[in-house]
């Protein structure tokens, strides 16, 4: 479960705010924002900030969101047969 502050940070990340902008908007230090982003990724099992954005919008609009490596293959992870 995300804290209230982590939810605020997640929303700002989703709308494209930089770490510096988030620190100014929420009046917290840059490193605190980085810690919140790290915690969000850890709690939601995400790897990138773009995944935070996708997760935020999917949950906001009740769209299924699943990043399981067994069910979701990124294009650069697919193996190619060059034979």
KERO-82071 format. One record per atom (N, C-alpha, C): residue number from 1; residue in three letters; atom name; x, y, z. Coordinates in steps of 0.2 Angstrom, whole numbers. Example, Ala and Ser with C-alpha at 12.3 -4.5 7.8 and 13.67 -1.06 7.14 Angstrom:
seq,type,atom,px,py,pz
1,ALA,N,66,-28,39
1,ALA,CA,62,-22,39
1,ALA,C,66,-16,39
2,SER,N,64,-11,35
2,SER,CA,68,-5,36
2,SER,C,64,0,39
END
This chain:
seq,type,atom,px,py,pz
1,UNK,N,4,-6,0
1,UNK,CA,0,0,0
1,UNK,C,4,6,0
2,UNK,N,3,11,-5
2,UNK,CA,7,17,-5
2,UNK,C,5,22,0
3,UNK,N,9,26,3
3,UNK,CA,7,31,7
3,UNK,C,4,37,3
4,UNK,N,1,41,7
4,UNK,CA,-2,47,4
4,UNK,C,3,51,0
5,UNK,N,9,52,3
5,UNK,CA,14,56,-1
5,UNK,C,17,52,-7
6,UNK,N,17,46,-7
6,UNK,CA,19,42,-13
6,UNK,C,14,42,-18
7,UNK,N,8,42,-16
7,UNK,CA,3,43,-21
7,UNK,C,3,50,-25
8,UNK,N,5,55,-21
8,UNK,CA,6,62,-24
8,UNK,C,11,62,-28
9,UNK,N,17,59,-26
9,UNK,CA,23,58,-31
9,UNK,C,21,54,-37
10,UNK,N,18,49,-36
10,UNK,CA,16,45,-42
10,UNK,C,12,49,-47
11,UNK,N,7,53,-45
11,UNK,CA,3,57,-49
11,UNK,C,7,62,-53
12,UNK,N,11,65,-49
12,UNK,CA,15,70,-53
12,UNK,C,20,67,-58
13,UNK,N,23,61,-56
13,UNK,CA,27,57,-61
13,UNK,C,23,56,-67
14,UNK,N,17,53,-66
14,UNK,CA,12,51,-72
14,UNK,C,11,57,-76
15,UNK,N,10,63,-73
15,UNK,CA,9,69,-77
15,UNK,C,15,72,-80
16,UNK,N,21,69,-79
16,UNK,CA,27,71,-83
16,UNK,C,31,76,-79
17,UNK,N,30,77,-72
17,UNK,CA,34,81,-69
17,UNK,C,41,78,-67
18,UNK,N,46,82,-68
18,UNK,CA,53,80,-66
18,UNK,C,54,79,-58
19,UNK,N,59,76,-56
19,UNK,CA,61,75,-49
19,UNK,C,62,82,-46
20,UNK,N,65,86,-49
20,UNK,CA,66,93,-47
20,UNK,C,59,97,-46
21,UNK,N,55,96,-51
21,UNK,CA,49,99,-51
21,UNK,C,44,97,-45
22,UNK,N,45,90,-44
22,UNK,CA,41,87,-39
22,UNK,C,43,90,-32
23,UNK,N,50,90,-31
23,UNK,CA,52,93,-25
23,UNK,C,50,100,-24
24,UNK,N,50,104,-29
24,UNK,CA,47,111,-28
24,UNK,C,40,111,-27
25,UNK,N,36,107,-30
25,UNK,CA,29,107,-29
25,UNK,C,27,105,-22
26,UNK,N,30,99,-20
26,UNK,CA,28,96,-14
26,UNK,C,32,99,-8
27,UNK,N,37,104,-9
27,UNK,CA,41,107,-4
27,UNK,C,45,101,0
28,UNK,N,48,97,-4
28,UNK,CA,52,92,-1
28,UNK,C,59,91,-5
29,UNK,N,64,88,-2
29,UNK,CA,70,88,-5
29,UNK,C,70,83,-11
30,UNK,N,75,85,-15
30,UNK,CA,76,81,-21
30,UNK,C,77,73,-19
31,UNK,N,81,72,-14
31,UNK,CA,83,65,-12
31,UNK,C,77,62,-9
32,UNK,N,72,66,-6
32,UNK,CA,66,63,-3
32,UNK,C,62,61,-9
33,UNK,N,61,65,-14
33,UNK,CA,57,63,-20
33,UNK,C,60,56,-23
34,UNK,N,67,56,-24
34,UNK,CA,70,50,-27
34,UNK,C,68,44,-22
35,UNK,N,68,45,-16
35,UNK,CA,67,39,-11
35,UNK,C,60,37,-12
36,UNK,N,55,42,-13
36,UNK,CA,48,40,-14
36,UNK,C,47,36,-21
37,UNK,N,51,38,-26
37,UNK,CA,50,35,-32
37,UNK,C,53,28,-32
38,UNK,N,58,27,-28
38,UNK,CA,61,21,-27
38,UNK,C,56,16,-23
39,UNK,N,53,19,-18
39,UNK,CA,48,15,-14
39,UNK,C,42,13,-18
40,UNK,N,40,18,-23
40,UNK,CA,34,16,-27
40,UNK,C,36,10,-32
41,UNK,N,42,11,-35
41,UNK,CA,44,5,-39
41,UNK,C,44,-1,-36
42,UNK,N,47,-1,-30
42,UNK,CA,48,-7,-26
42,UNK,C,42,-10,-24
43,UNK,N,37,-6,-21
43,UNK,CA,31,-9,-19
43,UNK,C,26,-11,-24
44,UNK,N,27,-8,-30
44,UNK,CA,23,-10,-36
44,UNK,C,26,-15,-41
45,UNK,N,32,-17,-39
45,UNK,CA,36,-21,-43
45,UNK,C,37,-18,-50
46,UNK,N,39,-12,-51
46,UNK,CA,40,-8,-57
46,UNK,C,48,-7,-58
47,UNK,N,50,-6,-64
47,UNK,CA,57,-4,-65
47,UNK,C,58,3,-67
48,UNK,N,54,6,-71
48,UNK,CA,55,12,-74
48,UNK,C,50,17,-72
49,UNK,N,51,24,-72
49,UNK,CA,46,29,-71
49,UNK,C,41,29,-76
50,UNK,N,42,27,-82
50,UNK,CA,36,26,-87
50,UNK,C,31,21,-85
51,UNK,N,34,16,-81
51,UNK,CA,29,11,-79
51,UNK,C,25,14,-73
52,UNK,N,28,18,-69
52,UNK,CA,24,22,-64
52,UNK,C,18,25,-67
53,UNK,N,20,29,-73
53,UNK,CA,14,33,-77
53,UNK,C,9,28,-79
54,UNK,N,11,22,-82
54,UNK,CA,6,18,-85
54,UNK,C,2,15,-79
55,UNK,N,5,13,-74
55,UNK,CA,1,10,-68
55,UNK,C,-4,15,-66
56,UNK,N,-2,22,-65
56,UNK,CA,-6,27,-62
56,UNK,C,-12,28,-67
57,UNK,N,-11,28,-73
57,UNK,CA,-17,29,-78
57,UNK,C,-21,23,-78
58,UNK,N,-18,17,-78
58,UNK,CA,-22,11,-79
58,UNK,C,-27,10,-73
59,UNK,N,-24,12,-67
59,UNK,CA,-28,11,-61
59,UNK,C,-33,17,-60
60,UNK,N,-31,23,-63
60,UNK,CA,-36,28,-62
60,UNK,C,-42,27,-67
61,UNK,N,-41,24,-72
61,UNK,CA,-46,23,-77
61,UNK,C,-49,15,-77
62,UNK,N,-47,12,-72
62,UNK,CA,-49,5,-71
62,UNK,C,-47,0,-77
63,UNK,N,-41,1,-80
63,UNK,CA,-39,-3,-85
63,UNK,C,-34,-8,-83
64,UNK,N,-35,-14,-85
64,UNK,CA,-30,-20,-82
64,UNK,C,-23,-18,-84
65,UNK,N,-19,-19,-79
65,UNK,CA,-12,-17,-79
65,UNK,C,-8,-23,-76
66,UNK,N,-4,-26,-81
66,UNK,CA,0,-32,-78
66,UNK,C,7,-31,-82
67,UNK,N,12,-31,-78
67,UNK,CA,19,-31,-80
67,UNK,C,23,-38,-79
68,UNK,N,19,-43,-78
68,UNK,CA,22,-49,-77
68,UNK,C,27,-51,-82
69,UNK,N,33,-53,-81
69,UNK,CA,38,-54,-86
69,UNK,C,36,-61,-90
70,UNK,N,32,-65,-87
70,UNK,CA,29,-71,-90
70,UNK,C,24,-69,-95
71,UNK,N,20,-64,-94
71,UNK,CA,14,-62,-99
71,UNK,C,16,-56,-103
72,UNK,N,21,-52,-102
72,UNK,CA,22,-46,-105
72,UNK,C,29,-46,-108
73,UNK,N,30,-46,-114
73,UNK,CA,37,-46,-117
73,UNK,C,38,-39,-120
74,UNK,N,43,-36,-118
74,UNK,CA,45,-30,-122
74,UNK,C,48,-32,-128
75,UNK,N,47,-27,-133
75,UNK,CA,50,-29,-140
75,UNK,C,57,-31,-140
76,UNK,N,61,-27,-136
76,UNK,CA,69,-28,-136
76,UNK,C,71,-35,-132
77,UNK,N,66,-38,-129
77,UNK,CA,67,-44,-125
77,UNK,C,65,-50,-129
78,UNK,N,62,-49,-135
78,UNK,CA,60,-55,-139
78,UNK,C,66,-57,-143
79,UNK,N,67,-64,-143
79,UNK,CA,72,-67,-147
79,UNK,C,71,-67,-154
80,UNK,N,76,-66,-158
80,UNK,CA,75,-66,-166
80,UNK,C,79,-71,-169
81,UNK,N,76,-75,-174
81,UNK,CA,79,-80,-177
81,UNK,C,82,-77,-184
82,UNK,N,88,-77,-184
82,UNK,CA,92,-74,-190
82,UNK,C,94,-79,-195
83,UNK,N,90,-85,-195
83,UNK,CA,93,-90,-199
83,UNK,C,89,-90,-206
END
